[in-house]
């Protein structure tokens, strides 16, 4: 206990602001010394895992896991309610949700990933005033992109038909998408504010701020679907309403909470000066995320070309949604790894950044195995939340072992991706995702899915091949990367210049 108290005291900045994830900031206290002391105190177990570091990361990760899961469930609950109208509605709503994730969510999440690098390293370097500027610059970019995406969504039916999807499924998905347009506008701001808060290690209040809109959404969605004439379209309408409730709660929290006094100084015209500089990191970050999301979406589209597209599309879409939920659970560790690495690099401690990554990887493997066990023994219960079709239940049971393998791989690469965001090496990860998914994974999926009798199983086996190569490449890249911070200015005369180099 004394050891933990000493680290918390050491991690308090000169202005009295506590940064719990910046551990052991004394100049002479390196990682090896920390490990030796922990080993003497805790015995053999500390040789396997640094318990102090693991506790810090889990305290950060658990609220982030719950928060991201709650926000994702807002759209997923709507899909569950819409899917019970029939197989066509299930196929249409799941396809629409996948389309929302890939063309909307992936883009705004990717763009906001640059804040993990800039705000994280800026916070570690104690340049608190710049965090609010970066947040506003990111929101400007997200708003512009969300408007462009919204316009494209009104042509969803034509695009899906051109991609050889069933006309009925495409029409149903397009109807669903039109009512999600207000939601994507809110989601971009939501992700930016989450990154802004996350990089300051203020995560516990996020659980309450995400639980409130989720509970409201369940009530609103059920009411609109079952008690109004909106029926099927009530599901996406409710999702949009709940996402706006979410963003308003977060915005008021940042503007009026005392703990953001130094990092949020109000709206500033200076943020427009950083838009193009911010794009240097935001675009590679978006490419990194989108290339992976798009690979999953292509899987759903390929499933629509197989025999009996209503069943195969629903099956692959449910598997994809399950993969996303599993990833959201390990994403808490990804966020912890990103924050720890960026904070430590900003503070000039690369050795501690590497040590934090090692602990995050070990924890991610453990969480991945836990989720696999839950899926193995509870897949029948899970699929019933999406469909009552006997055919879909049987097919999902046969795909469950393959889904478990992909989830385990995804849990590891998720942490590695967080480390890369913390280092600011998103452009390298974008190249890795392009090569592993589009030159390896998807060609194998097409070969096994259409040239053999494996069909949906073949598609997922190809995805596993891509994930395996991606995880291996990211692991090599993180071990060989230059563990240095970006060019963050620390001098007063440099503060009016872009900090991205």
C-alpha positions, 0 to 999 in steps of 0.5 A: 500500500505504501508503494502505491501511495508513493507512486500516486504522490510522485505522479502529481504535477507541480500544479497539483493536478493528479495524473494517475497513469503517469507512474514514478516520475522521479528521474532516477527511478527506471522501469528495471528498478520498479520491476525488481522491487515488485518482484521482491514484494510479490514473489513469482507472480510479479515476475509474470505481471507487474501488479502495480501497473496492471492495477492502474491499467485495469482501474482505467480500462474497466470504466472505458470498457463499460462506457464504450459498450454502453455507447455501442449498445445504443445502436445495437439495441435498435437492431435487436428490436428491428430484427424481431419484425422478421428475417428481412427486417433483421437482414436490413437492420444488421446490414444498415448497422454494419454500413453505419459502422463502416462508412460513418462510425469508422471514419469519425472514430479514426479521425478522433484517434489523432487526439489520443496522440496529441492530447495524450502527449500534450498532457504528459508534457504539461501543455494543458492549454493545447488539449482544448485547441486540439479538441475543437480542431478535431470537432471541426473536421468531424463536422465536415466529414459527418455532413459529407457522409450524411449526404452519401447515406441518402443513396444507400439503396443505389450503392448496395444494389450496385454491390449486388445486394438483394433489392429488398434487403437494400431497400430496408437498409436504406430506410433504416439509414435515413433515420440514422443521419442525425446520429452520425453528426452526434457520434463524431463529437461524442468520440472527440470528447471521449478521447479528450477526457480519456487522455487526462485519465478521467474515466470513472464519471464516463460510466454514469454519463454513458449509462443514462442515455442507454437506459433512456434509449431502451425506453424510447426505442421500445416505445417508438417501435411498439407503441407508435406508428413508426414501427420499424423506423422507430428503432433508428429514430431512437438511436439518433435521439439517444446519441444526441442525449449522450453528446449533450451530457458529455459537453456540459460535463467538460464545460462546467466540471472543475477538473477541466479548468486547465485543459478547456479554456472555452471556444477559441478561433485559434482552433481553426489554425490547427485544422490542417496540421491536425489532418496530418495525423488524423487522416492516417489514423482514419485510414488505419481504422477504416481499412480494418472496418471496411474489411469486415463490411466487405465480409457482410457484402460477400455474404449477400452474394452467397446462396440464401442471402437473407440467412448468410447476411444475417449470420455474418452481420451478427458475427461481425457485431459480436466481434465488435462487442468483444473488441469494445471490451478489450478496447478499454485496455487499448485506450489504457495502452494508448494513454499510458504510452502517450503520457509517458512519451510526452513526459520523456519516459520511453522505457516506462512506455514500453513496460506499460505496453507489455502489461497491456498485452498480457491483460488483453490475452487474458480478457480475450480468453475470458470472452472466448469461454463465455461465447463457447458456452453461451452462444445459444443464448446470445444468438436468440437476442438477434433472431428466433430462426432455427436455421440462423441458430444452427449456423451460428453454433457451427461458426462459434469456434472460428469466431472465438479464434478471431476474437482472441486475435483481435484482442491482441491487435487492439492493444497494439493499435492503441500503442501505435496511436500513442506513439503517433505511428498511425501511417505505418499501421495503415499500410499493415492493415491494407496489406494483411486484409486486402492482399491476404485475408479477403482473397482467401475469404473469396477463394474459400467462400465461393470456390468450396462448400465452406461458404460463410465458414470460408469467409470467416477463415479468410478473415482469421488469416488476415487478423493473424498476419495483422497481429504479427506485423503490428507486434514486430512494428511496435517492438522496432518503433522509435519510442519518442514523442512528437514535436510538442512545443514547450516554449512560450514563443512556439505556442502559436505554431502547429505542434504536429511534425 
